[in-house]
Amino acid sequence: MTTVVPDRARIPLSRGRFHAAVVAGSPGLRESLARVLTSLGAADVSTVGLVSETRTLGRGGMASLAVVESQLPDGSGIAAVETLRSLGWSRTVLLSQSTDPFTVRGALMAGARCFLVTSRPAPPAQPTGPTDPGVEQLSAREVEVLRLVADGRSNKDVGDSLGLSALTVKSHLARIARKLGTGDRAQMVAIAMRAGAVT
């Protein structure tokens, strides 16, 4: 982890300054974003390059801002956003080169406060139906559970809607996680949406 601290002789700290973090795979991008955040008034900027290093940033607070790249060497920036949110970083910006609505929705569900497109990408491909083998293995009930999870409902709310207990919903989610290869709720929904199983 790298921490960039501005020259206090040139940029005096004052009330209202904030702490910042950058999670980006490229060292050049990390340095560039750290400079921008420092110029905007960050008292210090901590940087990491992997999802797995996100926890080393420590706890955030009301006066903190994190900027996260959507594609990281060891996984999705959405997972990094979720980790930061669990650590108290309530203000996060996700940088992406994609305007894919499923990615946007996944980022917002994970707790990102802002989704910023950093370049003009090619138009996203339209879903053509289930192509992921894991999605094709989902039962009708599991798809129903995912649809309700996509609406942001808790296990209890999903159970109430389907006449199931929260424990049964948890079991369904565990089976879905095995089939889709991820236990992350936002990523499960994103996979199913890309395949057209959830709209």
SEDOFI-946041 format. One line per 5 residues: their letters; for each residue x, y, z of N, C-alpha, C. Coordinates in Angstrom, 3 decimals, decimal comma. Example, Ala and Ser with C-alpha at 12.3 -4.5 7.8 and 13.67 -1.06 7.14 Angstrom:
<kemis>
as> 13,190:-5,690:7,800:12,300:-4,500:7,800:13,200:-3,300:7,800 | 12,850:-2,250:7,080:13,670:-1,060:7,140:12,900:0,030:7,870
</kemis>
This chain:
<kemis>
mttvv> 0,846:-1,193:0,000:0,000:0,000:0,000:0,879:1,238:0,000 | 0,474:2,236:-0,780:1,202:3,492:-0,850:0,324:4,586:-0,265 | 0,891:5,485:0,484:0,143:6,631:0,999:0,800:7,904:0,506 | -0,008:8,773:-0,113:0,488:10,049:-0,606:0,014:11,131:0,342 | 0,931:11,866:0,923:0,592:12,939:1,850:1,041:14,257:1,241
pdrar> 0,137:15,226:1,095:0,520:16,487:0,480:1,513:17,267:1,326 | 2,276:18,147:0,675:3,237:19,003:1,357:2,456:20,027:2,182 | 2,486:19,873:3,505:1,674:20,742:4,358:2,159:22,189:4,355 | 3,414:22,408:3,951:3,902:23,784:3,888:3,250:24,515:2,723 | 2,962:23,793:1,642:2,367:24,425:0,460:0,852:24,359:0,474
iplsr> 0,292:23,267:1,056:-1,164:23,096:1,080:-1,588:22,937:2,533 | -1,850:24,031:3,230:-2,195:23,925:4,648:-3,501:23,170:4,846 | -3,522:22,285:5,847:-4,744:21,558:6,156:-5,729:22,491:6,832 | -6,983:22,355:6,463:-8,025:23,180:7,056:-9,244:22,320:7,323 | -10,199:22,890:8,053:-11,425:22,153:8,341:-12,105:21,780:7,036
grfha> -12,710:20,578:6,999:-13,427:20,165:5,808:-12,605:19,315:4,855 | -11,287:19,225:5,113:-10,475:18,364:4,244:-10,857:16,912:4,523 | -10,597:16,026:3,558:-11,066:14,651:3,667:-9,921:13,668:3,450 | -10,160:12,428:3,846:-9,220:11,340:3,613:-9,684:10,597:2,367 | -8,763:10,133:1,543:-9,129:9,484:0,292:-8,362:8,189:0,096
avvag> -8,929:7,336:-0,768:-8,281:6,074:-1,129:-8,493:5,835:-2,618 | -7,517:5,178:-3,235:-7,604:4,805:-4,640:-7,337:3,308:-4,744 | -8,221:2,601:-5,462:-8,023:1,178:-5,735:-7,982:1,041:-7,259 | -6,786:0,870:-7,816:-6,624:0,796:-9,269:-5,449:-0,114:-9,605 | -5,573:-0,869:-10,697:-4,546:-1,832:-11,071:-3,270:-1,209:-11,599
spglr> -3,397:-0,100:-12,319:-2,232:0,534:-12,931:-1,558:1,513:-11,978 | -0,238:1,365:-11,763:0,469:2,323:-10,896:0,326:3,763:-11,408 | 0,354:3,935:-12,734:0,207:5,278:-13,301:-1,144:5,889:-12,971 | -2,197:5,075:-13,073:-3,538:5,571:-12,750:-3,646:5,888:-11,269 | -3,064:5,040:-10,417:-3,096:5,313:-8,974:-2,444:6,649:-8,658
eslar> -1,264:6,888:-9,247:-0,554:8,149:-8,985:-1,347:9,343:-9,503 | -1,914:9,199:-10,702:-2,679:10,298:-11,296:-3,892:10,651:-10,443 | -4,646:9,627:-10,016:-5,827:9,869:-9,189:-5,440:10,435:-7,827 | -4,333:9,963:-7,275:-3,879:10,490:-5,980:-3,554:11,975:-6,092 | -2,904:12,372:-7,196:-2,589:13,803:-7,401:-3,870:14,637:-7,509
vltsl> -4,843:14,120:-8,266:-6,104:14,859:-8,425:-6,802:15,010:-7,085 | -6,894:13,922:-6,318:-7,573:13,981:-5,018:-6,854:14,915:-4,055 | -5,519:14,907:-4,089:-4,750:15,822:-3,242:-5,034:17,266:-3,627 | -5,098:17,526:-4,941:-5,372:18,902:-5,394:-6,784:19,349:-5,032 | -7,694:18,380:-4,862:-9,067:18,705:-4,489:-9,244:18,883:-2,986
gaadv> -8,164:18,630:-2,216:-8,231:18,881:-0,781:-8,076:17,674:0,106 | -7,703:16,518:-0,452:-7,504:15,341:0,393:-6,322:15,558:1,323 | -6,518:15,261:2,594:-5,434:15,391:3,566:-4,389:14,315:3,335 | -4,826:13,140:2,891:-3,914:12,053:2,532:-4,649:11,118:1,584 | -3,898:10,400:0,763:-4,475:9,455:-0,188:-3,742:8,128:-0,069
stvgl> -4,466:7,074:0,302:-3,891:5,733:0,370:-4,255:4,996:-0,913 | -3,309:4,253:-1,470:-3,574:3,557:-2,724:-3,205:2,080:-2,632 | -4,022:1,247:-3,293:-3,737:-0,185:-3,439:-4,103:-0,593:-4,856 | -3,605:-1,766:-5,285:-3,832:-2,185:-6,654:-4,661:-3,438:-6,824 | -5,100:-4,066:-5,725:-5,829:-5,325:-5,805:-7,058:-5,306:-4,900
vsetr> -8,068:-6,097:-5,286:-9,246:-6,251:-4,431:-8,811:-6,799:-3,071 | -7,898:-7,770:-3,089:-7,457:-8,418:-1,850:-6,730:-7,473:-0,900 | -6,244:-6,345:-1,407:-5,536:-5,385:-0,558:-6,459:-4,306:0,010 | -7,727:-4,330:-0,395:-8,649:-3,253:-0,013:-8,780:-3,111:1,493 | -8,783:-4,237:2,213:-8,945:-4,178:3,677:-7,795:-3,458:4,364
tlgrg> -6,621:-3,392:3,714:-5,481:-2,718:4,328:-5,686:-1,208:4,386 | -6,710:-0,701:3,705:-6,966:0,740:3,726:-7,538:1,194:5,060 | -8,021:0,236:5,856:-8,550:0,590:7,168:-9,946:1,168:7,096 | -10,412:1,660:8,211:-11,786:2,159:8,301:-11,900:3,565:7,736 | -13,000:3,786:7,048:-13,293:5,117:6,539:-14,214:5,846:7,498
gmasl> -14,718:6,959:7,056:-15,638:7,729:7,881:-16,393:8,707:7,023 | -17,114:9,613:7,657:-17,913:10,587:6,912:-17,027:11,458:6,037 | -15,826:11,785:6,514:-14,929:12,638:5,732:-13,937:11,764:4,971 | -14,464:10,848:4,143:-13,587:9,982:3,358:-14,210:9,715:1,989 | -13,359:9,510:1,001:-13,810:9,257:-0,362:-12,883:8,227:-0,996
avves> -13,463:7,205:-1,625:-12,669:6,183:-2,309:-13,013:6,170:-3,792 | -11,977:6,075:-4,628:-12,155:5,965:-6,080:-11,650:4,582:-6,477 | -12,506:3,799:-7,148:-12,207:2,397:-7,439:-12,329:2,128:-8,937 | -11,327:1,454:-9,492:-11,377:1,040:-10,894:-12,246:-0,219:-10,997 | -13,076:-0,318:-12,040:-14,030:-1,434:-12,123:-13,373:-2,774:-12,403
qlpdg> -12,280:-2,781:-13,172:-11,590:-4,029:-13,489:-10,216:-4,028:-12,825 | -10,026:-4,948:-11,884:-8,768:-5,038:-11,154:-8,096:-6,376:-11,466 | -6,773:-6,472:-11,293:-6,054:-7,699:-11,666:-6,583:-8,972:-11,013 | -7,133:-8,855:-9,785:-7,595:-10,064:-9,097:-9,110:-10,121:-8,923 | -9,851:-9,311:-9,673:-11,308:-9,391:-9,578:-12,001:-8,096:-9,939
sgiaa> -13,257:-8,019:-9,536:-14,109:-6,887:-9,880:-13,997:-5,759:-8,861 | -14,022:-4,531:-9,368:-14,034:-3,372:-8,488:-15,288:-3,321:-7,631 | -16,357:-3,990:-8,093:-17,600:-4,017:-7,316:-17,351:-4,705:-5,973 | -16,550:-5,768:-5,989:-16,210:-6,446:-4,731:-15,411:-5,520:-3,821 | -14,529:-4,707:-4,416:-13,749:-3,746:-3,623:-14,668:-2,700:-3,001
vetlr> -15,681:-2,256:-3,767:-16,636:-1,274:-3,244:-17,377:-1,858:-2,043 | -17,793:-3,121:-2,145:-18,509:-3,760:-1,034:-17,621:-3,845:0,215 | -16,369:-4,201:0,006:-15,442:-4,283:1,143:-15,262:-2,915:1,785 | -15,059:-1,887:0,953:-14,892:-0,531:1,481:-16,133:-0,083:2,248 | -17,297:-0,397:1,711:-18,540:-0,013:2,395:-18,612:-0,678:3,770
slgws> -18,197:-1,960:3,846:-18,225:-2,657:5,139:-17,239:-2,046:6,134 | -16,234:-1,339:5,606:-15,239:-0,697:6,463:-15,589:0,760:6,781 | -16,760:1,203:6,333:-17,200:2,556:6,663:-16,914:3,603:5,610 | -16,393:3,190:4,432:-16,171:4,151:3,335:-17,506:4,320:2,617 | -18,288:5,293:3,043:-19,649:5,447:2,516:-19,691:6,190:1,183
rtvll> -18,601:6,876:0,839:-18,583:7,616:-0,436:-17,569:6,954:-1,369 | -18,084:6,239:-2,356:-17,203:5,579:-3,312:-17,603:5,936:-4,732 | -16,603:6,087:-5,589:-16,803:6,358:-7,009:-16,210:5,181:-7,769 | -16,997:4,570:-8,681:-16,484:3,476:-9,488:-16,180:3,995:-10,889 | -14,936:3,797:-11,334:-14,519:4,203:-12,679:-14,632:3,005:-13,610
sqstd> -15,301:3,189:-14,751:-15,481:2,075:-15,668:-15,404:2,551:-17,106 | -14,986:1,660:-18,003:-15,009:1,957:-19,424:-16,273:1,403:-20,064 | -17,150:0,833:-19,263:-18,366:0,197:-19,766:-19,602:0,984:-19,350 | -20,570:1,036:-20,255:-21,874:1,620:-19,918:-22,921:0,517:-19,779 | -22,467:-0,714:-19,653:-23,361:-1,861:-19,494:-24,289:-1,617:-18,301
pftvr> -25,616:-1,591:-18,521:-26,543:-1,277:-17,420:-26,474:-2,277:-16,271 | -26,082:-3,527:-16,559:-25,984:-4,521:-15,497:-24,804:-4,209:-14,576 | -23,719:-3,721:-15,166:-22,562:-3,324:-14,362:-22,906:-2,117:-13,500 | -23,616:-1,157:-14,101:-24,039:0,034:-13,351:-24,913:-0,371:-12,170 | -25,893:-1,225:-12,428:-26,808:-1,649:-11,365:-26,059:-2,414:-10,275
galma> -25,133:-3,298:-10,695:-24,351:-4,046:-9,718:-23,525:-3,133:-8,834 | -22,951:-2,082:-9,455:-22,136:-1,130:-8,694:-22,986:-0,378:-7,670 | -24,167:0,057:-8,086:-25,036:0,805:-7,172:-25,554:-0,091:-6,058 | -25,867:-1,356:-6,401:-26,310:-2,297:-5,368:-25,206:-2,556:-4,347 | -23,950:-2,520:-4,815:-22,816:-2,758:-3,916:-22,533:-1,565:-3,012
garcf> -23,107:-0,402:-3,342:-22,920:0,770:-2,488:-22,168:1,922:-3,111 | -21,820:1,822:-4,413:-21,136:2,946:-5,062:-22,079:4,147:-5,098 | -21,554:5,325:-4,786:-22,368:6,545:-4,822:-22,352:7,183:-6,200 | -21,341:6,826:-7,009:-21,196:7,426:-8,335:-20,576:6,403:-9,280 | -21,078:6,329:-10,517:-20,518:5,446:-11,551:-20,048:6,360:-12,672
lvtsr> -18,732:6,397:-12,892:-18,157:7,332:-13,848:-17,550:6,579:-15,022 | -18,053:6,862:-16,246:-17,519:6,238:-17,454:-16,308:7,048:-17,890 | -15,162:6,352:-18,032:-13,911:7,058:-18,284:-13,549:7,182:-19,754 | -14,242:6,476:-20,633:-14,014:6,630:-22,074:-15,258:6,167:-22,806 | -15,295:6,411:-24,098:-16,472:6,018:-24,874:-16,278:4,605:-25,409
pappa> -16,987:3,615:-24,843:-16,817:2,235:-25,273:-17,699:1,908:-26,469 | -17,502:0,731:-27,029:-18,410:0,241:-28,063:-19,766:-0,032:-27,429 | -20,850:0,041:-28,191:-22,174:-0,230:-27,623:-22,225:-1,629:-27,025 | -22,864:-1,761:-25,855:-22,920:-3,080:-25,220:-23,745:-4,052:-26,033 | -23,342:-5,317:-26,003:-24,108:-6,344:-26,698:-25,404:-6,614:-25,956
qptgp> -26,448:-6,889:-26,703:-27,740:-7,194:-26,101:-27,743:-8,641:-25,620 | -28,366:-8,918:-24,482:-28,427:-10,300:-24,009:-29,156:-11,176:-25,032 | -28,650:-12,357:-25,254:-29,265:-13,260:-26,222:-29,796:-14,514:-25,541 | -29,910:-14,503:-24,239:-30,390:-15,675:-23,525:-29,251:-16,314:-22,745 | -29,566:-17,281:-21,916:-28,548:-17,902:-21,080:-27,417:-18,526:-21,885
tdpgv> -26,191:-18,083:-21,620:-25,023:-18,665:-22,263:-24,065:-19,193:-21,201 | -24,193:-18,716:-19,971:-23,360:-19,195:-18,878:-23,903:-20,549:-18,417 | -23,076:-21,583:-18,400:-23,559:-22,907:-17,990:-24,205:-22,892:-16,608 | -23,667:-22,077:-15,721:-24,240:-21,993:-14,382:-25,648:-21,441:-14,392 | -25,898:-20,420:-15,241:-27,235:-19,831:-15,331:-28,224:-20,861:-15,868
eqlsa> -27,786:-21,660:-16,843:-28,671:-22,672:-17,424:-29,054:-23,740:-16,402 | -28,245:-23,895:-15,354:-28,525:-24,907:-14,323:-29,494:-24,403:-13,255 | -29,803:-23,102:-13,254:-30,679:-22,554:-12,214:-32,098:-23,083:-12,369 | -32,702:-23,443:-11,247:-34,105:-23,866:-11,270:-35,000:-22,629:-11,351 | -36,276:-22,872:-11,647:-37,239:-21,769:-11,736:-37,330:-21,028:-10,399
revev> -37,293:-21,778:-9,291:-37,369:-21,157:-7,962:-36,140:-20,307:-7,695 | -34,961:-20,805:-8,102:-33,723:-20,051:-7,894:-33,738:-18,752:-8,706 | -34,306:-18,793:-9,901:-34,423:-17,575:-10,706:-35,372:-16,588:-10,024 | -36,467:-17,115:-9,446:-37,394:-16,239:-8,708:-36,675:-15,557:-7,545 | -35,861:-16,324:-6,818:-35,111:-15,764:-5,694:-34,168:-14,667:-6,186
lrlva> -33,456:-14,935:-7,278:-32,527:-13,930:-7,815:-33,246:-12,671:-8,261 | -34,423:-12,823:-8,848:-35,185:-11,633:-9,286:-35,514:-10,729:-8,110 | -35,881:-11,326:-6,986:-36,203:-10,529:-5,801:-34,944:-9,944:-5,169 | -33,834:-10,708:-5,196:-32,558:-10,189:-4,694:-32,131:-8,987:-5,542 | -32,391:-9,056:-6,859:-32,042:-7,948:-7,765:-32,782:-6,669:-7,401
dgrsn> -33,944:-6,819:-6,759:-34,709:-5,640:-6,313:-34,212:-5,113:-4,982 | -33,139:-5,726:-4,452:-32,548:-5,246:-3,201:-33,210:-5,789:-1,954 | -33,976:-6,869:-2,068:-34,687:-7,402:-0,905:-33,790:-8,279:-0,043 | -34,073:-8,277:1,239:-33,335:-9,124:2,185:-33,845:-10,557:2,075 | -33,133:-11,493:2,694:-33,572:-12,892:2,690:-34,967:-13,031:3,280
kdvgd> -35,250:-12,287:4,350:-36,568:-12,353:4,987:-37,642:-11,854:4,026 | -37,374:-10,727:3,337:-38,355:-10,178:2,394:-38,591:-11,126:1,228 | -37,503:-11,740:0,737:-37,633:-12,707:-0,360:-38,502:-13,873:0,100 | -38,225:-14,369:1,315:-39,003:-15,476:1,861:-40,466:-15,129:2,021 | -40,752:-13,926:2,514:-42,146:-13,499:2,685:-42,877:-13,470:1,347
slgls> -42,190:-13,010:0,289:-42,812:-12,918:-1,035:-43,085:-14,284:-1,642 | -42,215:-15,258:-1,333:-42,337:-16,583:-1,958:-42,923:-17,637:-1,019 | -43,276:-17,238:0,195:-43,826:-18,196:1,151:-42,775:-19,158:1,680 | -41,559:-18,667:1,835:-40,448:-19,487:2,315:-39,864:-18,873:3,580 | -39,127:-19,680:4,329:-38,418:-19,122:5,480:-37,133:-18,459:4,997
altvk> -36,584:-17,572:5,817:-35,319:-16,914:5,470:-34,204:-17,944:5,350 | -34,274:-19,030:6,140:-33,264:-20,082:6,079:-33,320:-20,827:4,744 | -34,540:-21,056:4,234:-34,689:-21,717:2,931:-34,142:-20,820:1,825 | -34,396:-19,515:1,931:-33,858:-18,578:0,949:-32,334:-18,616:0,975 | -31,774:-18,670:2,187:-30,320:-18,741:2,319:-29,776:-19,998:1,638
shlar> -30,502:-21,123:1,766:-30,091:-22,370:1,116:-30,139:-22,235:-0,404 | -31,196:-21,590:-0,909:-31,296:-21,350:-2,354:-30,111:-20,515:-2,830 | -29,771:-19,478:-2,078:-28,657:-18,604:-2,464:-27,325:-19,357:-2,439 | -27,180:-20,287:-1,504:-25,951:-21,085:-1,447:-25,836:-21,963:-2,695 | -26,967:-22,552:-3,133:-26,945:-23,375:-4,353:-26,668:-22,514:-5,577
iarkl> -27,278:-21,330:-5,621:-27,042:-20,403:-6,736:-25,564:-20,026:-6,784 | -24,987:-19,761:-5,617:-23,568:-19,380:-5,537:-22,678:-20,476:-6,100 | -23,000:-21,742:-5,773:-22,195:-22,855:-6,292:-22,312:-22,938:-7,818 | -23,512:-22,737:-8,337:-23,728:-22,854:-9,787:-23,079:-21,705:-10,561 | -23,095:-20,511:-9,971:-22,569:-19,341:-10,673:-21,112:-19,047:-10,339
gtgdr> -20,577:-19,734:-9,344:-19,162:-19,562:-9,019:-18,842:-18,330:-8,207 | -19,853:-17,736:-7,564:-19,611:-16,566:-6,704:-20,688:-16,502:-5,633 | -20,283:-16,131:-4,420:-21,243:-15,940:-3,342:-21,638:-14,490:-3,165 | -21,134:-13,629:-4,025:-21,420:-12,198:-3,964:-22,787:-11,928:-4,590 | -23,716:-11,371:-3,812:-25,088:-11,181:-4,293:-25,137:-10,309:-5,552
aqmva> -24,383:-9,206:-5,538:-24,408:-8,299:-6,693:-23,865:-8,995:-7,937 | -22,811:-9,793:-7,780:-22,239:-10,489:-8,934:-23,164:-11,594:-9,434 | -23,851:-12,287:-8,523:-24,815:-13,308:-8,946:-25,907:-12,681:-9,802 | -26,417:-11,546:-9,346:-27,464:-10,847:-10,094:-26,934:-10,376:-11,441 | -25,717:-9,818:-11,448:-25,142:-9,324:-12,703:-24,974:-10,448:-13,718
iamra> -24,506:-11,627:-13,276:-24,335:-12,781:-14,176:-25,673:-13,189:-14,758 | -26,691:-13,278:-13,903:-28,015:-13,699:-14,362:-28,631:-12,668:-15,306 | -28,387:-11,391:-15,042:-28,934:-10,334:-15,905:-28,261:-10,351:-17,275 | -26,942:-10,527:-17,278:-26,234:-10,578:-18,565:-26,747:-11,726:-19,430 | -27,116:-12,826:-18,776:-27,593:-13,990:-19,523:-29,068:-13,870:-19,872
gavt> -29,732:-12,825:-19,376:-31,137:-12,626:-19,682:-32,087:-13,394:-18,796 | -31,572:-14,089:-17,757:-32,424:-14,863:-16,865:-33,179:-13,960:-15,891 | -32,602:-12,799:-15,590:-33,217:-11,822:-14,689:-33,255:-10,490:-15,427 | -34,387:-9,810:-15,393:-34,506:-8,517:-16,073:-34,862:-7,436:-15,071
</kemis>
